[in-house]
Amino acid sequence: MTRRLVGTLVAVVVAGALHSAQAAAQSLAPKEVKALADWYRRTEARTRGGEWGVVIGSMDGRVLWSISPELALVPASTAKVFTTGFTRSRVGAASRMTTRVVGDGALDPMSGRWQGTWALELGGDWTLDRDGRSGSTLGELARRLRARGVRQLEGPLVLTSRTGPAASHYPSVWSAEFEGQLYAPPVGPVALRENTISLTYRPGRETGAPPLLVTGYPDGVARLIRMEATTVSGSGGRLWLTPGADGGWTLNGTIGLYRHPVGFSAVAHDPSRLLAAVWGVALERAGIRWVLPGGPVSQAATARSVLAQIESSTFDSVATEVNRRSLNIGAELMLQWGAGSQTTGPALVTDHVRRVVGPAARVSLVDGSGLSELNRISPMTQMLYLARYPQLPGNEDFPLLLPANGTGTLRGLRGGMGRGVVHAKTGTLDDAANLAGYLGRTDGVLVISLMYNGRRIGPARSAEWELFRLLGAEGVDLRGALATQMGGATTPQDR
């Protein structure tokens, strides 16, 4: 495909000191335009066989330099930017996800027995029960239930959700090749420790003995492990987990008597079963007896009075982490949170982008994380969204929800710039290496969309770092640059 290279030097005279500063901020020096043209010639030679789309723009949405700006490309995880903006516009920066015990009935004050129906109402909180990271826990929910006076629950675990069926599954729009990988767990309201597990085992005390559990996360997962492994002499051996049809796992293999502990991480292939096991341990430790008749975890509607509740951190806090770690399950559940539905989110976020950017937007999104190769967007659309969304009331700090250079997925963008000069989102698949975000400079803020679709993602990523360093050699902290210069036309606030 023929690529279109455009270089422009923009000089705008606008009345008023603030507007003059904005105009200066939204320009490139002639030497920068030449350096960009040289950069592209080198980059195209290193990444032949792929397609590039690049737009460098201003905070008022003007294009300063571009390559094939209207080419529709796979955005990969840069799609999380749109999910973040859409959900923030729906729920607000300070909103929190809730997990509740709800029920219909009455508490016997003498025995502490809950007389009636009860259920766990799930809000798709992927931060629930994570070890080593912030988030609420089922243990705290059980303790709050106990503080209300509940000492006994009866009946099977009923799961409900405010966004539809209380179940999680592997998204159909994701490649089958990703299934079972830690970055692609089941998605849905049933979310516990990002729907992954971790186990550590050490050798038994003698040969022939089963390995001994050292740690298991989330707390209670050990109840779902069947032991088929044994301790053998020496320091070798190999252990592995096999998922079972009942939602649990079998530990197979051998471990040498003198071997160091062995750790495993795996996807929770049946999150509902895992949730039931963890909830059972949480109730026990809170001093609540659970009289559980036989039968599976069920999904049934129930009248609701809230018996206990826990909350996640605020939207801005969890969204910042999702973008910093490029957490796919977090982005998907963030989209369901904003949409209030498990199915309508992709169409709603696509419409949201069009309403922010305008009728010329070229965008089609099928998921919230960007893990699907079916997503498409043009770099022009991406740049205009990044420029215009912060202009909407209350969204001035939106760029800071993206990771700063030197942190998270931008760890590699360190040298030549101080931390905080860039806030941007990477996007990487086997055939995509993208980078989109903001660059603070002494004269203002640049908005940059770099999109490469092709097999040479390593050289492409290096070239993207190079471009940011080229334009940010004298960069300044983005927070300060945003505070002093925020130009651009207003757009009706997304509803």
Secondary structure as UniProt FT lines:
FT   STRAND          5..7
FT   HELIX           17..25
FT   HELIX           30..46
FT   TURN            47..49
FT   STRAND          51..58
FT   TURN            59..60
FT   STRAND          63..67
FT   TURN            69..70
FT   HELIX           76..79
FT   HELIX           80..91
FT   TURN            93..94
FT   STRAND          98..107
FT   TURN            109..111
FT   STRAND          113..122
FT   TURN            126..129
FT   TURN            131..132
FT   HELIX           138..147
FT   TURN            148..149
FT   STRAND          152..154
FT   STRAND          158..161
FT   TURN            172..173
FT   HELIX           176..178
FT   TURN            179..180
FT   TURN            182..183
FT   HELIX           193..195
FT   STRAND          196..202
FT   TURN            207..208
FT   STRAND          212..217
FT   TURN            219..220
FT   HELIX           221..224
FT   STRAND          225..227
FT   STRAND          230..232
FT   STRAND          239..243
FT   TURN            245..246
FT   STRAND          249..256
FT   TURN            257..258
FT   STRAND          262..267
FT   HELIX           271..286
FT   STRAND          289..291
FT   STRAND          305..311
FT   HELIX           315..325
FT   HELIX           328..339
FT   HELIX           345..357
FT   TURN            359..360
FT   STRAND          363..364
FT   TURN            373..374
FT   STRAND          376..377
FT   HELIX           379..388
FT   HELIX           389..391
FT   TURN            393..394
FT   TURN            396..397
FT   HELIX           398..401
FT   TURN            405..406
FT   HELIX           408..410
FT   TURN            411..412
FT   TURN            415..416
FT   TURN            419..420
FT   STRAND          422..429
FT   TURN            430..431
FT   STRAND          432..441
FT   TURN            442..443
FT   STRAND          444..453
FT   HELIX           457..471
FT   TURN            473..474
FT   HELIX           478..484
//
